[in-house]
């Protein structure tokens, strides 16, 4: 007897519209293509107060907007309140990536995404954060589930967006669109290179 294989990406039944929280254009490319190919209408919500400095935020934002325009989809910007974000992660400046600070960061962004989805009357939200191999998918999904539980009438679409060949497709689409591809996650505490030390980027 042959075993039925589970599809890599499972579209929630009856879904037509989705709010896609986007961290940047590169992470959005293959996801948006998949959504459109599967008869879904995404609205991009660019909400990333974690990104520092402002010039970097602006650069990623402009690329995200350009990507949405290329795809003819709605694009909304959230507030860049980096000081509030810093307060929220206070005490976690030295955490390694994929630990406590990142969970707080995801929680904040997913909460705002759920609220925006509700405001727009879009029941379901998901995030490009679940497409990066640098991020802990369990942390992303926990943040989405928490935001869903705290925001009545919303539903988080927990999906590993690296599946279904999207990881490979992303690389092609980044090249085709000539999108700016950042070298660090976003906050000042993630600005590390192999020769760098986190302390250099901490507030004096
Ligand atoms: S490393 Fe990335 S996910 Fe973690 S706190 Fe910084 S910006 Fe947020």
Boltz pocket constraint, residues with backbone or C-beta under 6 A from the ligand:
constraints:
  - pocket:
      binder: B
      contacts: [[A, 50], [A, 51], [A, 97], [A, 98], [A, 101], [A, 102], [A, 103], [A, 105], [A, 106], [A, 185], [A, 186], [A, 187], [A, 188], [A, 189], [A, 190]]
      max_distance: 6.0
